[in-house]
Every structure is written in structure tokens, then in C-alpha cells.
Amino acid sequence: MDSHLNAPFDRQAFRQELAVLKEWDSIQQSLLYFASTSSASPAPKQSRCTLIENHITRITAGCARIWWQPVDPHKTQPQSRLVEIRYQQIRYGVLELAPGYLVSHFFPAIPQRFADLCAVLLTLAEHEELVRHLSKALPPIHNLEAARSLNPRERDVLQGLVLGESEGQMAQRLDIEPPTVHTHIGRLYRRLEVRNAKEAIWRGFVLRLLDWLNLP
């Protein structure tokens, strides 16, 4: 008898949970797609922060927004939920969710996961902007094919530069004489059309000359 009386309420609660999960899945897909395409788009007139903020507001129909500055309680909605957007030690801002938005009894951590995903997206955008800025300082390259066809020894010394090794340390690791290492570094610079180790590292990163995720 009791289960029969509670059945309509249970069905309604179940539908609400499904609606929340569907909305959360849509948000995740949209943010991941945004992250994969925004860096390849032409340089926007707006800042990346503004683009991300507007995108989140749009895909949630205004039910979520980002506060970059300290939150003004007079501008937030009554009973809205505020979740800090933080990646490790970097605090980007606060995610405000409208009352009742993304509330799940089965998955109560969804709002925090939303804020965490925003933090990852912002961190990725920040690193992309840093790489873009530093890459502009590289001298122009004329023989791109030669730069991309490093021989194994040139890749070895490039890895040594990335690891901050001295010529002596490289010589010991590669089991060759220090003057030979010096010669290889000179050839590497000419091949990459750079003037120093810093530029060689950045050129190597831009051209993906090393497996950067598999370095010691």
C-alpha cells in the first residue's frame, strides 16, 4: 500500500534525476568540444575569459555564470549555489548556479565537477596563450622540412637541452666526447634556425620534435 502511494513521487524524482544527468552530459560535451576547437579558431576580438564565460552562460541558458572578481552578494540570485573554480593553487573565480540547477540526490558532486571542468578549461586556455605568446618571439624559419627531420643524435641533444643538462652531462649520457656534443648542438641550432637553447626548446615544442609527455 505504501509503495503504491509513493510511486508517483518516485517516478517524478526519477525523471528529475534523468533531466539533471542529461543536462550535465550536454554541458560536458559542449565544454570539451569548445576546448578542442577554440585554440584552432582565428584570433577572437574578445578575451578567452570572456569567450568561456559567454559560452557557459549560453549552454546553460543563463543558469550558470562565472564571477572573476570577488562575488557581490547583491548581484547573485537568492539561494544560488557558489562553487570555487580552482586548479591546484590557481583560483580563477567562482561558478554561480541558479537555485535548483544541477541538483542531484544520487550525484551531489555534479556542481563541483562542473567547476573543476571549468578550471581545467581555463588552465588549458592559459597555457595555450602562453605558448602562442612565446612562439611569436621565435625567429622566422625558412627551411621547415630540415627542422622537422632531425637525426637521432640531434634529438638526443635537444632532449638534453630540455632536461637542462650541461654539455658534459650530455656527453656522459650519450657516451661521446664533450666537443662532439658541442658540434651536435651547433648543428641543431642551425637546423632549427635558432640562436640559443631556449629558442631551440620552444622550436622543438612547436614542431613536436620530441615526445614531450614521455620525457624522463
N, C-alpha and C positions, 0 to 999 in steps of 0.2 A: 504494500500500500504506500509506504513512504517513498520507495524508489519511483513509483508511478507519479506521485505528486511532484517530485523533484526533477522528473525527466525534462519538462520544457526549459527549466532553468539550466540544466546541464547542457542541453543542445545549444542554447543561446551562448553559454560560456565557451563551448567548444567552437562555435562559429567565430566568436570574438578572437579566440586564440589563433585560429587559422588566418583571420584577417591580419593580425599582427605579424605572424610569420611571413605571410605573403608580402606585406609592406616592407618588412626587414630584408627579405630576399631581393626585392626590387631595388632597395637602396644600395645594398652591397654590389649588385651587378652594375648599377649606374655609376657608382664611385670608382669601381675597378676599371670600367670602360673609360671613364674620364681620365684616370691616371695613365692609362695606356695610350691615349690619343692627344692629350693636351700638350705634351712636350714636342710632338711632331707637327703641331699646328703652326701656322705663321705667327710671328710675334704679335701678341694682342696689344690693344691700346690700353687695356686695364691691367692692373697688377694681378699676379697669380692668386694672391689672397682674396681679392675682390671676385675673381672668377670662381674660386672654390666656394666662397660664401654664397654667391648668387646661385651656383649650381645646387648646393644643398637646400637652399630655400625653395628653389623651383621644384626639385624632385620630391620634396615633402609637402608641396602645396602650402608652404608657409608655416608648417607645424614644427619646423626646426630652423634654428638660426645660430650663427656663431657670433659671440662677443669677443672682440680682440682686446678691448680695454677693460678695466675693472667694471664689473656689472653694475649698472644703475638700477636699483630695485624699483624705481618709479617707471622704468621703461619696459620691464619684464611683465609677462602676463601673470595674473594672480594664480598661485598654486602650480606654476610651471616648474619643471624639473631642470636643474642646472648640473651639468656634468663637466668636470675639468678635462680639457684637451691637453694631454701631456705625453711626450715621447722621451723616455728616460729622464734626463734632467731638464729638458726643454719644455717650458709651459707656453703653449700657443694662445690659449684663450679658454672660453667656456662655451659649451654647447647647450643651448636652451631648447627644451622640448615642451610643447604645449601640454596642458593638463590632459592626462589620459592617453597621450600619444606614445605608442610602442610599449604600453604596459602589458606585461605577460606574467601570469602566475606560474606558468611552467618554466619560463625562461626570463627570470627577472634581471639578468645581466645584459639584456639587449641594449639598453641605453648606454651602458659603459662600453660595450663593444662598438657601438656607433661612434662614440668619442675616440676610442682607440683607433678605429679605422680612419677617422679624420686626421688624427695625429700622424699616422703613417703616411697618408696622402700629402700632408703638409711637409713632412720631413723629406719625402721623395722630391717634391717640387723645389724645396730649398736646396737640396744637393744638385738638382738639375740646373738651377740658376747659377750656382757656384761654378759648376763645370763649364757652363756656357760663358760665364764672365772670364774665367781664367783661360779658356781656349782662345778668346779674342786676342790675348796678349802674345800668342804664338806667332812667330814669323811665318809668312805665307810659304806654302810648299809647292814646288814646281814638278817634281817627279814623284807622284803619289805611288805609282806602281813599285818603284825601287824601295820606297819606305815600307811598303807592305810585304816585301819579300826579303826580310832579314834572314841571314843564315843562322844556324843553331848557336854559334858562338856569340853572335851579336845579341841574340835573345838572352843568352846567359849573362852577358854583362849588363843588359837592360834590367834584368831581374836583380842583379847586384845593386844597381843604382836605386831601384825601388826599395830594396831592403836596407839601404843606407850603408852598404859595405864600402870600405876603402879599396883601393887597387890591390893592396897587399892581401886583404881578406878574400877578394875575388880570386886572386892568383892561387891562394891556398885551397879554396873550394873547388876551383877548376883544374888544379894541379898543373898550372903553367907559370911562367916567369912574369913578374910584375911589369917589365917593359912590354911584354906581349899583350897584357891586359890593357895597358895604356894605348897601344896601337889599335886594339879592337874598339876601345871607347871612341877614339878619334874617327874611326870608320863609321861607327854607329851614329855619331853626331852628323857626319857628312851625309849619311844615308837618310837620316830623318830631317836634315836641313835645320838643325838647331845649334845653339851656342853653348849650352851648359846642361848639367844633369837634370835640373828642374824642368827645363823645356823638353828634354828627352822623355822624361817620365810622363808629362802631360800629353806629348805627341803619341807616346805608346798607349796611353789610356784612350785617347780619342780614336785611334786606329785599331784598338783592341788587339794589340800585338802580343799580349800575354793573357794567360788565364787568371784574371785578377781575383777571382773567387777561390782560387786554388793555390795561392802563394803561401809559402811557409809562414 
